[in-house]
Amino acid sequence: MNVVQIILPWPPKELSPNARIHWSKLAKAKKAYRAACAWTATEQGVRRLQVEKLHVSLTFYPPTRRAFDLDNALARMKSGLDGLADVLGVDDKNWSLSIARAGAVGGMVKVEVRPNEV
């Protein structure tokens, strides 16, 4: 397997750990973002992988030039990564992660998936 590249939508503000919204609205936002990421990955040709461990690199391209915390961005991606795990067929407990901030604006998250040889 080579590197698989996926472009996912920027996670909604409701998924921020700092957001103060009703639990039912949060649950709907999580469900919607998980489904959106799974659908987007499927549309981009991502299929089940026959590997046990993965390394996943996330590069965040914010929608504006406004500063953001990488740890908050990663937390906002949780349900999106769950949707990606559903499509890949590899439990996210077997993933190693790296995260980066892009200098460009784009309102997306670039994901690179590769087998983890460790």
A tleap script that builds the chain and sets N, CA, C and O, in Angstrom:
source leaprc.protein.ff14SB
mol = sequence {
  NMET ASN VAL VAL GLN ILE ILE LEU PRO TRP
  PRO PRO LYS GLU LEU SER PRO ASN ALA ARG
  ILE HIE TRP SER LYS LEU ALA LYS ALA LYS
  LYS ALA TYR ARG ALA ALA CYS ALA TRP THR
  ALA THR GLU GLN GLY VAL ARG ARG LEU GLN
  VAL GLU LYS LEU HIE VAL SER LEU THR PHE
  TYR PRO PRO THR ARG ARG ALA PHE ASP LEU
  ASP ASN ALA LEU ALA ARG MET LYS SER GLY
  LEU ASP GLY LEU ALA ASP VAL LEU GLY VAL
  ASP ASP LYS ASN TRP SER LEU SER ILE ALA
  ARG ALA GLY ALA VAL GLY GLY MET VAL LYS
  VAL GLU VAL ARG PRO ASN GLU CVAL
}
set mol.1.N position { 0.843 -1.187 0.000 }
set mol.1.CA position { 0.000 0.000 0.000 }
set mol.1.C position { 0.883 1.243 0.000 }
set mol.1.O position { 1.849 1.333 0.758 }
set mol.2.N position { 0.552 2.166 -0.828 }
set mol.2.CA position { 1.242 3.450 -0.866 }
set mol.2.C position { 0.528 4.435 0.049 }
set mol.2.O position { -0.393 4.068 0.778 }
set mol.3.N position { 0.957 5.662 0.002 }
set mol.3.CA position { 0.326 6.720 0.794 }
set mol.3.C position { -1.030 7.057 0.181 }
set mol.3.O position { -1.146 7.236 -1.031 }
set mol.4.N position { -2.047 7.143 1.026 }
set mol.4.CA position { -3.381 7.553 0.603 }
set mol.4.C position { -3.582 8.985 1.081 }
set mol.4.O position { -3.404 9.276 2.264 }
set mol.5.N position { -3.952 9.882 0.166 }
set mol.5.CA position { -4.199 11.277 0.532 }
set mol.5.C position { -5.686 11.567 0.439 }
set mol.5.O position { -6.346 11.198 -0.533 }
set mol.6.N position { -6.204 12.232 1.461 }
set mol.6.CA position { -7.622 12.559 1.547 }
set mol.6.C position { -7.742 14.017 1.976 }
set mol.6.O position { -6.992 14.478 2.837 }
set mol.7.N position { -8.669 14.732 1.386 }
set mol.7.CA position { -8.973 16.103 1.793 }
set mol.7.C position { -10.327 16.078 2.497 }
set mol.7.O position { -11.345 15.751 1.887 }
set mol.8.N position { -10.332 16.423 3.780 }
set mol.8.CA position { -11.566 16.434 4.568 }
set mol.8.C position { -11.988 17.870 4.851 }
set mol.8.O position { -11.154 18.775 4.872 }
set mol.9.N position { -13.285 18.076 5.068 }
set mol.9.CA position { -13.757 19.428 5.380 }
set mol.9.C position { -13.264 19.896 6.749 }
set mol.9.O position { -13.016 19.085 7.641 }
set mol.10.N position { -13.126 21.201 6.900 }
set mol.10.CA position { -12.743 21.794 8.178 }
set mol.10.C position { -13.809 21.444 9.217 }
set mol.10.O position { -15.000 21.573 8.934 }
set mol.11.N position { -13.409 21.005 10.412 }
set mol.11.CA position { -14.407 20.629 11.420 }
set mol.11.C position { -15.206 21.837 11.922 }
set mol.11.O position { -14.649 22.922 12.091 }
set mol.12.N position { -16.498 21.650 12.157 }
set mol.12.CA position { -17.341 22.770 12.596 }
set mol.12.C position { -16.982 23.253 13.997 }
set mol.12.O position { -16.447 22.499 14.809 }
set mol.13.N position { -17.281 24.513 14.263 }
set mol.13.CA position { -16.943 25.125 15.553 }
set mol.13.C position { -17.648 24.444 16.715 }
set mol.13.O position { -17.162 24.486 17.845 }
set mol.14.N position { -18.786 23.818 16.452 }
set mol.14.CA position { -19.526 23.129 17.520 }
set mol.14.C position { -18.728 21.976 18.118 }
set mol.14.O position { -18.996 21.563 19.247 }
set mol.15.N position { -17.755 21.450 17.384 }
set mol.15.CA position { -16.959 20.322 17.867 }
set mol.15.C position { -15.751 20.749 18.691 }
set mol.15.O position { -15.002 19.901 19.177 }
set mol.16.N position { -15.557 22.030 18.850 }
set mol.16.CA position { -14.449 22.523 19.664 }
set mol.16.C position { -14.673 22.151 21.127 }
set mol.16.O position { -15.796 22.254 21.622 }
set mol.17.N position { -13.623 21.720 21.826 }
set mol.17.CA position { -13.761 21.452 23.260 }
set mol.17.C position { -14.156 22.705 24.045 }
set mol.17.O position { -14.665 22.605 25.161 }
set mol.18.N position { -13.926 23.870 23.467 }
set mol.18.CA position { -14.277 25.124 24.139 }
set mol.18.C position { -15.705 25.570 23.855 }
set mol.18.O position { -16.174 26.536 24.455 }
set mol.19.N position { -16.403 24.890 22.957 }
set mol.19.CA position { -17.781 25.262 22.621 }
set mol.19.C position { -18.706 24.914 23.785 }
set mol.19.O position { -18.550 23.878 24.432 }
set mol.20.N position { -19.641 25.771 24.030 }
set mol.20.CA position { -20.622 25.543 25.093 }
set mol.20.C position { -21.995 25.437 24.439 }
set mol.20.O position { -22.731 26.419 24.335 }
set mol.21.N position { -22.322 24.221 24.002 }
set mol.21.CA position { -23.616 24.010 23.369 }
set mol.21.C position { -24.325 22.850 24.051 }
set mol.21.O position { -23.699 22.050 24.747 }
set mol.22.N position { -25.616 22.766 23.849 }
set mol.22.CA position { -26.427 21.700 24.430 }
set mol.22.C position { -25.933 20.349 23.916 }
set mol.22.O position { -25.517 20.229 22.764 }
set mol.23.N position { -25.981 19.336 24.777 }
set mol.23.CA position { -25.440 18.029 24.418 }
set mol.23.C position { -26.102 17.441 23.173 }
set mol.23.O position { -25.445 16.741 22.403 }
set mol.24.N position { -27.390 17.712 22.963 }
set mol.24.CA position { -28.064 17.125 21.799 }
set mol.24.C position { -27.578 17.775 20.495 }
set mol.24.O position { -27.466 17.102 19.471 }
set mol.25.N position { -27.291 19.077 20.535 }
set mol.25.CA position { -26.746 19.745 19.349 }
set mol.25.C position { -25.330 19.249 19.068 }
set mol.25.O position { -24.940 19.087 17.912 }
set mol.26.N position { -24.566 19.009 20.132 }
set mol.26.CA position { -23.214 18.476 19.982 }
set mol.26.C position { -23.266 17.082 19.356 }
set mol.26.O position { -22.490 16.774 18.452 }
set mol.27.N position { -24.179 16.246 19.839 }
set mol.27.CA position { -24.309 14.888 19.297 }
set mol.27.C position { -24.661 14.924 17.810 }
set mol.27.O position { -24.119 14.146 17.026 }
set mol.28.N position { -25.559 15.818 17.423 }
set mol.28.CA position { -25.932 15.944 16.008 }
set mol.28.C position { -24.751 16.420 15.171 }
set mol.28.O position { -24.537 15.935 14.060 }
set mol.29.N position { -23.984 17.369 15.704 }
set mol.29.CA position { -22.818 17.881 14.976 }
set mol.29.C position { -21.771 16.781 14.799 }
set mol.29.O position { -21.175 16.660 13.729 }
set mol.30.N position { -21.544 15.981 15.841 }
set mol.30.CA position { -20.583 14.878 15.753 }
set mol.30.C position { -21.018 13.858 14.713 }
set mol.30.O position { -20.220 13.414 13.887 }
set mol.31.N position { -22.292 13.493 14.763 }
set mol.31.CA position { -22.815 12.504 13.822 }
set mol.31.C position { -22.715 13.011 12.383 }
set mol.31.O position { -22.323 12.268 11.483 }
set mol.32.N position { -23.067 14.268 12.175 }
set mol.32.CA position { -23.029 14.849 10.830 }
set mol.32.C position { -21.597 14.929 10.299 }
set mol.32.O position { -21.356 14.627 9.130 }
set mol.33.N position { -20.640 15.335 11.151 }
set mol.33.CA position { -19.258 15.463 10.690 }
set mol.33.C position { -18.639 14.090 10.435 }
set mol.33.O position { -17.870 13.924 9.488 }
set mol.34.N position { -18.965 13.115 11.265 }
set mol.34.CA position { -18.470 11.751 11.050 }
set mol.34.C position { -18.952 11.229 9.694 }
set mol.34.O position { -18.175 10.671 8.919 }
set mol.35.N position { -20.238 11.419 9.423 }
set mol.35.CA position { -20.806 10.961 8.150 }
set mol.35.C position { -20.207 11.732 6.972 }
set mol.35.O position { -19.922 11.144 5.929 }
set mol.36.N position { -20.016 13.044 7.132 }
set mol.36.CA position { -19.450 13.864 6.053 }
set mol.36.C position { -18.032 13.416 5.712 }
set mol.36.O position { -17.670 13.331 4.538 }
set mol.37.N position { -17.237 13.131 6.727 }
set mol.37.CA position { -15.853 12.697 6.482 }
set mol.37.C position { -15.817 11.304 5.855 }
set mol.37.O position { -15.014 11.046 4.958 }
set mol.38.N position { -16.678 10.413 6.323 }
set mol.38.CA position { -16.740 9.069 5.736 }
set mol.38.C position { -17.160 9.157 4.270 }
set mol.38.O position { -16.568 8.501 3.412 }
set mol.39.N position { -18.168 9.956 3.988 }
set mol.39.CA position { -18.651 10.115 2.616 }
set mol.39.C position { -17.584 10.760 1.728 }
set mol.39.O position { -17.361 10.322 0.600 }
set mol.40.N position { -16.935 11.789 2.237 }
set mol.40.CA position { -15.891 12.478 1.471 }
set mol.40.C position { -14.748 11.525 1.134 }
set mol.40.O position { -14.263 11.507 0.003 }
set mol.41.N position { -14.323 10.737 2.110 }
set mol.41.CA position { -13.242 9.773 1.872 }
set mol.41.C position { -13.667 8.737 0.832 }
set mol.41.O position { -12.883 8.385 -0.049 }
set mol.42.N position { -14.888 8.257 0.931 }
set mol.42.CA position { -15.394 7.275 -0.028 }
set mol.42.C position { -15.452 7.877 -1.430 }
set mol.42.O position { -15.082 7.221 -2.404 }
set mol.43.N position { -15.916 9.124 -1.535 }
set mol.43.CA position { -15.966 9.815 -2.831 }
set mol.43.C position { -14.579 9.963 -3.452 }
set mol.43.O position { -14.434 9.969 -4.675 }
set mol.44.N position { -13.558 10.083 -2.593 }
set mol.44.CA position { -12.187 10.256 -3.080 }
set mol.44.C position { -11.501 8.914 -3.347 }
set mol.44.O position { -10.295 8.869 -3.591 }
set mol.45.N position { -12.264 7.831 -3.301 }
set mol.45.CA position { -11.740 6.525 -3.673 }
set mol.45.C position { -11.099 5.734 -2.555 }
set mol.45.O position { -10.446 4.725 -2.822 }
set mol.46.N position { -11.261 6.152 -1.322 }
set mol.46.CA position { -10.670 5.426 -0.196 }
set mol.46.C position { -11.477 4.154 0.045 }
set mol.46.O position { -12.708 4.177 0.048 }
set mol.47.N position { -10.774 3.054 0.244 }
set mol.47.CA position { -11.403 1.755 0.491 }
set mol.47.C position { -10.777 1.115 1.728 }
set mol.47.O position { -9.811 1.629 2.292 }
set mol.48.N position { -11.345 -0.009 2.133 }
set mol.48.CA position { -10.809 -0.755 3.275 }
set mol.48.C position { -9.359 -1.146 3.005 }
set mol.48.O position { -8.986 -1.484 1.882 }
set mol.49.N position { -8.562 -1.092 4.053 }
set mol.49.CA position { -7.150 -1.449 3.942 }
set mol.49.C position { -6.899 -2.769 4.651 }
set mol.49.O position { -7.537 -3.078 5.657 }
set mol.50.N position { -5.981 -3.527 4.127 }
set mol.50.CA position { -5.632 -4.816 4.708 }
set mol.50.C position { -4.354 -4.688 5.540 }
set mol.50.O position { -3.400 -5.440 5.339 }
set mol.51.N position { -4.342 -3.751 6.456 }
set mol.51.CA position { -3.215 -3.558 7.365 }
set mol.51.C position { -3.755 -3.448 8.781 }
set mol.51.O position { -4.939 -3.181 8.991 }
set mol.52.N position { -2.875 -3.656 9.743 }
set mol.52.CA position { -3.303 -3.576 11.137 }
set mol.52.C position { -2.993 -2.225 11.765 }
set mol.52.O position { -3.753 -1.740 12.604 }
set mol.53.N position { -1.874 -1.612 11.362 }
set mol.53.CA position { -1.450 -0.350 11.975 }
set mol.53.C position { -1.218 0.700 10.901 }
set mol.53.O position { -0.720 0.409 9.813 }
set mol.54.N position { -1.597 1.941 11.240 }
set mol.54.CA position { -1.456 3.048 10.303 }
set mol.54.C position { -0.767 4.232 10.959 }
set mol.54.O position { -0.835 4.425 12.173 }
set mol.55.N position { -0.104 5.016 10.128 }
set mol.55.CA position { 0.347 6.337 10.556 }
set mol.55.C position { -0.492 7.343 9.786 }
set mol.55.O position { -0.563 7.293 8.558 }
set mol.56.N position { -1.124 8.251 10.508 }
set mol.56.CA position { -2.008 9.247 9.912 }
set mol.56.C position { -1.423 10.630 10.183 }
set mol.56.O position { -1.210 11.011 11.334 }
set mol.57.N position { -1.169 11.374 9.111 }
set mol.57.CA position { -0.664 12.749 9.217 }
set mol.57.C position { -1.792 13.710 8.881 }
set mol.57.O position { -2.442 13.579 7.844 }
set mol.58.N position { -2.023 14.674 9.759 }
set mol.58.CA position { -3.061 15.682 9.555 }
set mol.58.C position { -2.399 17.040 9.366 }
set mol.58.O position { -1.578 17.452 10.184 }
set mol.59.N position { -2.751 17.729 8.297 }
set mol.59.CA position { -2.288 19.094 8.072 }
set mol.59.C position { -3.517 19.980 7.999 }
set mol.59.O position { -4.380 19.791 7.141 }
set mol.60.N position { -3.594 20.944 8.901 }
set mol.60.CA position { -4.764 21.812 9.021 }
set mol.60.C position { -4.575 23.088 8.209 }
set mol.60.O position { -3.617 23.834 8.411 }
set mol.61.N position { -5.501 23.321 7.292 }
set mol.61.CA position { -5.558 24.543 6.478 }
set mol.61.C position { -6.784 25.318 6.952 }
set mol.61.O position { -7.897 25.014 6.522 }
set mol.62.N position { -6.615 26.304 7.819 }
set mol.62.CA position { -7.772 26.987 8.411 }
set mol.62.C position { -8.569 27.779 7.375 }
set mol.62.O position { -8.036 28.161 6.333 }
set mol.63.N position { -9.857 28.024 7.668 }
set mol.63.CA position { -10.677 28.795 6.730 }
set mol.63.C position { -10.304 30.279 6.673 }
set mol.63.O position { -10.582 30.954 5.681 }
set mol.64.N position { -9.677 30.784 7.733 }
set mol.64.CA position { -9.238 32.180 7.776 }
set mol.64.C position { -7.815 32.223 8.326 }
set mol.64.O position { -7.262 31.195 8.716 }
set mol.65.N position { -7.236 33.402 8.353 }
set mol.65.CA position { -5.877 33.556 8.898 }
set mol.65.C position { -5.869 33.649 10.425 }
set mol.65.O position { -4.815 33.829 11.034 }
set mol.66.N position { -7.014 33.528 11.023 }
set mol.66.CA position { -7.126 33.600 12.475 }
set mol.66.C position { -6.335 32.459 13.128 }
set mol.66.O position { -6.363 31.325 12.650 }
set mol.67.N position { -5.640 32.767 14.209 }
set mol.67.CA position { -4.824 31.767 14.902 }
set mol.67.C position { -5.708 30.677 15.514 }
set mol.67.O position { -6.841 30.933 15.920 }
set mol.68.N position { -5.166 29.459 15.570 }
set mol.68.CA position { -5.882 28.353 16.206 }
set mol.68.C position { -4.874 27.436 16.878 }
set mol.68.O position { -3.709 27.376 16.484 }
set mol.69.N position { -5.336 26.725 17.899 }
set mol.69.CA position { -4.490 25.778 18.617 }
set mol.69.C position { -4.550 24.422 17.923 }
set mol.69.O position { -5.629 23.955 17.557 }
set mol.70.N position { -3.402 23.798 17.746 }
set mol.70.CA position { -3.384 22.480 17.120 }
set mol.70.C position { -4.086 21.433 17.972 }
set mol.70.O position { -4.753 20.545 17.441 }
set mol.71.N position { -3.940 21.531 19.298 }
set mol.71.CA position { -4.600 20.536 20.144 }
set mol.71.C position { -6.119 20.654 20.049 }
set mol.71.O position { -6.822 19.643 20.084 }
set mol.72.N position { -6.628 21.874 19.929 }
set mol.72.CA position { -8.061 22.084 19.749 }
set mol.72.C position { -8.501 21.562 18.379 }
set mol.72.O position { -9.558 20.941 18.260 }
set mol.73.N position { -7.699 21.812 17.357 }
set mol.73.CA position { -8.032 21.332 16.012 }
set mol.73.C position { -8.096 19.811 15.980 }
set mol.73.O position { -8.988 19.237 15.356 }
set mol.74.N position { -7.155 19.160 16.648 }
set mol.74.CA position { -7.165 17.699 16.702 }
set mol.74.C position { -8.409 17.193 17.427 }
set mol.74.O position { -9.034 16.229 16.985 }
set mol.75.N position { -8.772 17.834 18.533 }
set mol.75.CA position { -9.971 17.433 19.274 }
set mol.75.C position { -11.224 17.602 18.414 }
set mol.75.O position { -12.131 16.772 18.468 }
set mol.76.N position { -11.273 18.665 17.630 }
set mol.76.CA position { -12.421 18.895 16.745 }
set mol.76.C position { -12.522 17.817 15.669 }
set mol.76.O position { -13.609 17.562 15.151 }
set mol.77.N position { -11.405 17.183 15.329 }
set mol.77.CA position { -11.371 16.160 14.277 }
set mol.77.C position { -11.795 14.776 14.751 }
set mol.77.O position { -11.941 13.874 13.925 }
set mol.78.N position { -11.997 14.576 16.052 }
set mol.78.CA position { -12.246 13.235 16.592 }
set mol.78.C position { -13.325 12.481 15.831 }
set mol.78.O position { -13.085 11.360 15.383 }
set mol.79.N position { -14.496 13.061 15.676 }
set mol.79.CA position { -15.571 12.337 14.991 }
set mol.79.C position { -15.263 12.163 13.502 }
set mol.79.O position { -15.680 11.174 12.900 }
set mol.80.N position { -14.550 13.099 12.913 }
set mol.80.CA position { -14.139 12.946 11.520 }
set mol.80.C position { -13.171 11.786 11.340 }
set mol.80.O position { -13.262 11.036 10.368 }
set mol.81.N position { -12.245 11.643 12.280 }
set mol.81.CA position { -11.310 10.522 12.224 }
set mol.81.C position { -12.029 9.199 12.458 }
set mol.81.O position { -11.641 8.174 11.898 }
set mol.82.N position { -13.071 9.214 13.282 }
set mol.82.CA position { -13.879 8.008 13.472 }
set mol.82.C position { -14.556 7.607 12.162 }
set mol.82.O position { -14.625 6.424 11.830 }
set mol.83.N position { -15.055 8.595 11.421 }
set mol.83.CA position { -15.654 8.312 10.117 }
set mol.83.C position { -14.636 7.748 9.145 }
set mol.83.O position { -14.943 6.839 8.373 }
set mol.84.N position { -13.426 8.283 9.180 }
set mol.84.CA position { -12.355 7.774 8.328 }
set mol.84.C position { -11.991 6.342 8.727 }
set mol.84.O position { -11.750 5.500 7.863 }
set mol.85.N position { -11.950 6.067 10.027 }
set mol.85.CA position { -11.664 4.713 10.511 }
set mol.85.C position { -12.731 3.733 10.029 }
set mol.85.O position { -12.421 2.590 9.692 }
set mol.86.N position { -13.985 4.179 9.996 }
set mol.86.CA position { -15.067 3.329 9.489 }
set mol.86.C position { -14.798 2.918 8.041 }
set mol.86.O position { -14.978 1.756 7.677 }
set mol.87.N position { -14.372 3.867 7.227 }
set mol.87.CA position { -14.124 3.600 5.806 }
set mol.87.C position { -12.879 2.730 5.622 }
set mol.87.O position { -12.883 1.794 4.822 }
set mol.88.N position { -11.819 3.040 6.364 }
set mol.88.CA position { -10.557 2.307 6.216 }
set mol.88.C position { -10.626 0.896 6.792 }
set mol.88.O position { -9.888 0.012 6.359 }
set mol.89.N position { -11.504 0.685 7.762 }
set mol.89.CA position { -11.600 -0.622 8.393 }
set mol.89.C position { -10.450 -0.914 9.340 }
set mol.89.O position { -10.168 -2.076 9.633 }
set mol.90.N position { -9.787 0.125 9.821 }
set mol.90.CA position { -8.676 -0.026 10.767 }
set mol.90.C position { -9.020 0.780 12.013 }
set mol.90.O position { -9.203 1.996 11.943 }
set mol.91.N position { -9.107 0.103 13.149 }
set mol.91.CA position { -9.454 0.754 14.412 }
set mol.91.C position { -8.457 1.867 14.719 }
set mol.91.O position { -7.247 1.671 14.607 }
set mol.92.N position { -8.968 3.033 15.107 }
set mol.92.CA position { -8.065 4.165 15.352 }
set mol.92.C position { -7.195 3.989 16.592 }
set mol.92.O position { -6.316 4.816 16.834 }
set mol.93.N position { -7.408 2.953 17.375 }
set mol.93.CA position { -6.487 2.678 18.486 }
set mol.93.C position { -5.147 2.161 17.957 }
set mol.93.O position { -4.150 2.159 18.679 }
set mol.94.N position { -5.129 1.724 16.697 }
set mol.94.CA position { -3.908 1.226 16.062 }
set mol.94.C position { -3.261 2.261 15.144 }
set mol.94.O position { -2.483 1.913 14.256 }
set mol.95.N position { -3.584 3.523 15.363 }
set mol.95.CA position { -3.013 4.611 14.561 }
set mol.95.C position { -1.960 5.359 15.361 }
set mol.95.O position { -2.082 5.513 16.576 }
set mol.96.N position { -0.935 5.817 14.679 }
set mol.96.CA position { -0.067 6.848 15.252 }
set mol.96.C position { -0.391 8.115 14.468 }
set mol.96.O position { -0.714 8.055 13.282 }
set mol.97.N position { -0.303 9.256 15.136 }
set mol.97.CA position { -0.714 10.521 14.528 }
set mol.97.C position { 0.422 11.529 14.509 }
set mol.97.O position { 1.270 11.552 15.402 }
set mol.98.N position { 0.422 12.360 13.480 }
set mol.98.CA position { 1.245 13.566 13.482 }
set mol.98.C position { 0.352 14.688 12.971 }
set mol.98.O position { -0.465 14.492 12.071 }
set mol.99.N position { 0.523 15.868 13.562 }
set mol.99.CA position { -0.317 17.002 13.178 }
set mol.99.C position { 0.561 18.199 12.842 }
set mol.99.O position { 1.636 18.384 13.412 }
set mol.100.N position { 0.076 19.008 11.899 }
set mol.100.CA position { 0.822 20.198 11.476 }
set mol.100.C position { -0.162 21.284 11.080 }
set mol.100.O position { -1.318 21.021 10.747 }
set mol.101.N position { 0.326 22.493 11.125 }
set mol.101.CA position { -0.441 23.672 10.730 }
set mol.101.C position { 0.126 24.155 9.396 }
set mol.101.O position { 1.337 24.335 9.264 }
set mol.102.N position { -0.737 24.365 8.416 }
set mol.102.CA position { -0.299 24.876 7.116 }
set mol.102.C position { -0.297 26.395 7.149 }
set mol.102.O position { -1.075 27.010 7.879 }
set mol.103.N position { 0.572 26.991 6.365 }
set mol.103.CA position { 0.632 28.442 6.305 }
set mol.103.C position { -0.451 29.046 5.429 }
set mol.103.O position { -0.719 30.245 5.501 }
set mol.104.N position { -1.071 28.221 4.604 }
set mol.104.CA position { -2.081 28.710 3.664 }
set mol.104.C position { -3.490 28.557 4.232 }
set mol.104.O position { -3.743 27.731 5.109 }
set mol.105.N position { -4.388 29.368 3.711 }
set mol.105.CA position { -5.799 29.294 4.074 }
set mol.105.C position { -6.475 28.336 3.103 }
set mol.105.O position { -6.108 28.281 1.929 }
set mol.106.N position { -7.452 27.585 3.579 }
set mol.106.CA position { -8.140 26.664 2.673 }
set mol.106.C position { -9.416 26.078 3.242 }
set mol.106.O position { -10.280 25.637 2.484 }
set mol.107.N position { -9.555 26.062 4.563 }
set mol.107.CA position { -10.749 25.504 5.175 }
set mol.107.C position { -10.870 24.006 4.989 }
set mol.107.O position { -11.952 23.494 4.704 }
set mol.108.N position { -9.748 23.296 5.152 }
set mol.108.CA position { -9.754 21.846 4.959 }
set mol.108.C position { -8.689 21.203 5.838 }
set mol.108.O position { -7.845 21.876 6.428 }
set mol.109.N position { -8.760 19.884 5.903 }
set mol.109.CA position { -7.746 19.105 6.606 }
set mol.109.C position { -7.214 18.080 5.610 }
set mol.109.O position { -7.961 17.243 5.103 }
set mol.110.N position { -5.924 18.157 5.340 }
set mol.110.CA position { -5.289 17.195 4.439 }
set mol.110.C position { -4.810 16.019 5.282 }
set mol.110.O position { -4.078 16.197 6.255 }
set mol.111.N position { -5.226 14.833 4.902 }
set mol.111.CA position { -4.904 13.623 5.654 }
set mol.111.C position { -4.072 12.711 4.764 }
set mol.111.O position { -4.431 12.450 3.616 }
set mol.112.N position { -2.964 12.234 5.301 }
set mol.112.CA position { -2.144 11.243 4.605 }
set mol.112.C position { -2.097 9.994 5.468 }
set mol.112.O position { -1.773 10.051 6.654 }
set mol.113.N position { -2.423 8.871 4.857 }
set mol.113.CA position { -2.477 7.592 5.566 }
set mol.113.C position { -1.445 6.670 4.942 }
set mol.113.O position { -1.392 6.514 3.722 }
set mol.114.N position { -0.622 6.060 5.790 }
set mol.114.CA position { 0.372 5.101 5.303 }
set mol.114.C position { 0.502 3.981 6.328 }
set mol.114.O position { 0.196 4.178 7.504 }
set mol.115.N position { 0.950 2.813 5.894 }
set mol.115.CA position { 1.149 1.725 6.857 }
set mol.115.C position { 2.211 2.116 7.875 }
set mol.115.O position { 3.184 2.795 7.546 }
set mol.116.N position { 2.015 1.684 9.098 }
set mol.116.CA position { 2.983 1.953 10.157 }
set mol.116.C position { 3.840 0.712 10.323 }
set mol.116.O position { 3.342 -0.341 10.724 }
set mol.117.N position { 5.111 0.826 10.020 }
set mol.117.CA position { 6.001 -0.324 10.071 }
set mol.117.C position { 6.518 -0.641 11.461 }
set mol.117.O position { 7.219 -1.636 11.642 }
set mol.118.N position { 6.192 0.172 12.437 }
set mol.118.CA position { 6.731 -0.040 13.785 }
set mol.118.C position { 6.004 -1.159 14.462 }
set mol.118.O position { 6.311 -1.491 15.607 }
savepdb mol mol.pdb
quit
